[in-house]
Amino acid sequence: MSAYANLLLVMLMAVDLYMVSTTRLDACIRACIIQAMILATLPFVLGGIHPDMAFSEQMHFVILAGATQIVKGVVIPWLLFRALRTLSSNREFEPFMSLHYSQLINCALCGVGFWGAAVLPWPVEHPHPLALGVALSTLLIGLYMAINRKKAISQILGYLVIESGLFVAGWALLKQPSSLMELGVLLDLLVAAMVMGILATRMDAAADDARDGNGGGDE
């Protein structure tokens, strides 16, 4: 694993911890864009593509990375920003656990993730502990974020973090496109559908309020 891959994995871990340590939803969405850029670049620096690889397999790499960047880095953030504009506030004011306790919990989750990467039996020989540690930590942090936050947008961001963990785990174990990474792209599409559902619900509520207001004015 190259030094560039190590740097990207550390950056991904830092973005995960930042997302779970801030209550600003707009900042979390921007962090999600950075996360998508890291995930789209990671397959190339992990050494998955080599000159002897067939052209179809190289295109599989490119298509998967491009789909990750477009869906996770463009489409979903655009939908989330649209949904955020319908809210009265862009902050998560009342998570179930305070930020101070959340930071301690997520440090513990990172420790569990790296411990699991070191001791669990993996289906491949000599998996890289840093990549697997970041993958498991990202999965646990995303799960905690989805559980701890109350607003739907925050929970969706938690699902995106979980998907990032699946993506990294797939590349760390197989170093080639697999059903696990394709499942991650499908999860991104599911998240996009969830955000569209939130937007539709908000628009219906706004239309009902407008009708109620017009009715009150007529009276």
VMD Tcl script that draws the C-alpha trace (Angstrom):
set ca {
  {0.00 0.00 0.00}
  {1.44 3.34 -1.07}
  {2.00 6.37 1.10}
  {-0.75 8.15 -0.85}
  {-3.23 5.45 0.15}
  {-2.21 5.79 3.80}
  {-2.69 9.55 3.56}
  {-6.15 9.15 2.04}
  {-7.17 6.67 4.74}
  {-6.03 9.04 7.50}
  {-7.94 11.87 5.80}
  {-11.06 9.69 5.63}
  {-10.76 8.91 9.33}
  {-10.41 12.62 10.12}
  {-13.50 13.45 8.04}
  {-15.49 10.76 9.87}
  {-14.56 12.17 13.26}
  {-15.32 15.71 12.11}
  {-18.79 14.76 10.88}
  {-19.72 13.15 14.16}
  {-18.23 15.99 16.23}
  {-20.13 18.93 14.72}
  {-23.80 19.91 14.91}
  {-23.71 21.99 11.70}
  {-25.56 20.06 9.05}
  {-24.18 22.15 6.17}
  {-20.64 21.39 7.33}
  {-21.48 17.67 7.48}
  {-22.78 17.76 3.91}
  {-19.58 19.47 2.70}
  {-17.55 16.86 4.58}
  {-19.56 14.20 2.72}
  {-18.38 15.74 -0.57}
  {-14.75 15.49 0.59}
  {-15.41 11.91 1.64}
  {-16.70 11.09 -1.84}
  {-13.57 12.55 -3.44}
  {-11.40 10.40 -1.19}
  {-13.38 7.24 -1.96}
  {-13.29 7.89 -5.70}
  {-9.48 8.30 -5.59}
  {-8.72 5.45 -3.20}
  {-9.06 2.54 -5.69}
  {-6.38 4.01 -7.95}
  {-3.79 4.59 -5.21}
  {-4.42 1.18 -3.65}
  {-2.72 -0.32 -6.68}
  {-5.79 -2.05 -8.05}
  {-5.10 -0.99 -11.65}
  {-1.96 -2.34 -13.34}
  {-0.80 -2.50 -16.98}
  {-1.55 -6.21 -17.31}
  {-5.21 -5.74 -16.40}
  {-7.79 -6.17 -19.15}
  {-9.35 -3.04 -20.57}
  {-12.83 -4.08 -19.43}
  {-11.60 -4.43 -15.85}
  {-9.91 -1.02 -16.01}
  {-13.19 0.49 -17.22}
  {-14.95 -1.24 -14.33}
  {-12.61 0.62 -11.98}
  {-13.25 3.95 -13.69}
  {-17.02 3.51 -13.86}
  {-17.27 2.50 -10.20}
  {-15.11 5.44 -9.08}
  {-17.03 7.84 -11.31}
  {-20.40 6.59 -10.06}
  {-19.23 7.02 -6.48}
  {-18.14 10.61 -7.14}
  {-21.27 11.58 -9.07}
  {-23.85 10.01 -6.76}
  {-22.15 10.51 -3.39}
  {-20.28 13.73 -4.16}
  {-22.76 15.61 -6.38}
  {-26.31 14.26 -6.48}
  {-26.83 13.42 -2.80}
  {-25.21 16.63 -1.43}
  {-27.32 18.70 -3.84}
  {-30.48 16.97 -2.60}
  {-29.38 17.35 1.03}
  {-28.75 21.08 0.60}
  {-32.22 21.43 -0.94}
  {-33.74 19.56 2.01}
  {-31.71 21.67 4.43}
  {-33.20 24.88 3.02}
  {-36.66 23.66 4.06}
  {-35.60 23.39 7.70}
  {-35.79 26.24 10.19}
  {-32.25 25.55 11.40}
  {-29.10 23.94 10.00}
  {-27.95 22.52 13.32}
  {-28.59 19.29 15.20}
  {-29.50 20.78 18.57}
  {-30.53 17.76 20.63}
  {-28.65 14.54 19.82}
  {-29.27 11.73 22.27}
  {-25.68 12.03 23.51}
  {-23.83 15.34 23.89}
  {-20.84 16.15 21.69}
  {-18.39 15.66 24.56}
  {-19.63 12.15 25.28}
  {-19.88 11.46 21.55}
  {-16.20 12.25 21.08}
  {-15.25 9.81 23.82}
  {-17.56 7.15 22.41}
  {-16.19 7.55 18.89}
  {-12.59 7.33 20.11}
  {-13.59 4.05 21.75}
  {-15.27 2.91 18.51}
  {-12.08 3.67 16.59}
  {-10.16 1.54 19.07}
  {-12.65 -1.30 18.63}
  {-12.39 -0.98 14.85}
  {-8.60 -1.23 14.77}
  {-8.64 -4.01 17.34}
  {-11.12 -5.96 15.22}
  {-8.96 -5.41 12.12}
  {-6.00 -6.92 13.95}
  {-7.63 -9.97 15.57}
  {-10.57 -11.04 13.39}
  {-10.02 -13.82 10.83}
  {-10.25 -12.34 7.34}
  {-10.84 -14.30 4.12}
  {-7.62 -13.01 2.52}
  {-4.01 -13.38 3.58}
  {-2.18 -10.42 5.08}
  {-4.87 -7.74 4.83}
  {-3.61 -4.24 5.53}
  {-4.47 -3.33 9.16}
  {-4.76 0.42 8.47}
  {-7.30 0.03 5.67}
  {-9.36 -2.52 7.58}
  {-9.11 -0.50 10.79}
  {-10.36 2.63 9.02}
  {-13.12 0.62 7.33}
  {-14.43 -0.92 10.58}
  {-14.08 2.38 12.46}
  {-16.00 4.17 9.71}
  {-18.76 1.57 9.86}
  {-19.09 1.94 13.64}
  {-18.95 5.76 13.55}
  {-21.62 5.88 10.84}
  {-23.84 3.52 12.82}
  {-23.43 5.63 15.94}
  {-24.15 8.82 13.98}
  {-27.35 7.37 12.52}
  {-28.52 6.25 15.98}
  {-27.48 9.31 17.99}
  {-28.91 12.03 15.74}
  {-32.60 12.92 15.68}
  {-33.00 14.82 12.42}
  {-33.57 12.78 9.30}
  {-30.78 14.55 7.39}
  {-28.28 13.67 10.13}
  {-29.37 10.05 10.04}
  {-28.96 9.97 6.26}
  {-25.44 11.34 6.66}
  {-24.79 8.48 9.08}
  {-25.90 5.98 6.42}
  {-23.48 7.61 3.97}
  {-20.64 7.10 6.45}
  {-21.64 3.44 6.83}
  {-21.53 3.05 3.05}
  {-18.05 4.59 3.01}
  {-16.90 1.94 5.46}
  {-18.27 -0.82 3.22}
  {-16.49 0.70 0.23}
  {-13.11 0.83 2.00}
  {-13.54 -2.68 3.39}
  {-14.21 -4.05 -0.09}
  {-11.10 -2.47 -1.58}
  {-8.94 -3.42 1.42}
  {-9.91 -7.08 1.17}
  {-10.20 -7.64 -2.58}
  {-8.35 -4.74 -4.27}
  {-10.72 -5.07 -7.20}
  {-14.34 -4.21 -7.99}
  {-16.73 -6.57 -6.26}
  {-20.37 -6.91 -5.28}
  {-19.57 -5.23 -1.95}
  {-18.58 -1.96 -3.66}
  {-21.49 -2.19 -6.06}
  {-23.75 -2.65 -3.05}
  {-22.31 0.59 -1.70}
  {-23.30 2.44 -4.88}
  {-26.80 0.97 -4.59}
  {-26.95 2.20 -1.00}
  {-26.06 5.67 -2.29}
  {-29.02 5.49 -4.66}
  {-31.22 4.39 -1.75}
  {-30.04 7.40 0.25}
  {-30.86 9.67 -2.70}
  {-34.38 8.21 -2.75}
  {-34.69 8.82 1.01}
  {-33.71 12.48 0.58}
  {-36.22 12.89 -2.24}
  {-38.85 11.47 0.10}
  {-37.94 14.06 2.74}
  {-38.18 16.83 0.15}
  {-41.60 15.61 -0.99}
  {-42.85 15.48 2.60}
  {-41.56 19.01 3.29}
  {-43.16 20.34 0.12}
  {-46.51 18.75 1.03}
  {-46.32 20.24 4.52}
  {-45.49 23.68 3.10}
  {-48.41 23.42 0.66}
  {-50.77 22.44 3.50}
  {-49.60 25.40 5.58}
  {-50.12 27.72 2.62}
  {-53.65 26.41 2.10}
  {-54.43 26.79 5.80}
  {-53.10 30.34 5.75}
  {-55.19 31.26 2.71}
  {-58.24 29.72 4.31}
  {-57.69 31.68 7.51}
  {-57.28 34.86 5.50}
  {-60.56 34.28 3.66}
  {-62.39 33.95 6.95}
}
mol new
graphics top color blue
foreach p $ca { graphics top sphere $p radius 0.5 }
foreach p [lrange $ca 0 end-1] q [lrange $ca 1 end] { graphics top cylinder $p $q radius 0.2 }
display resetview
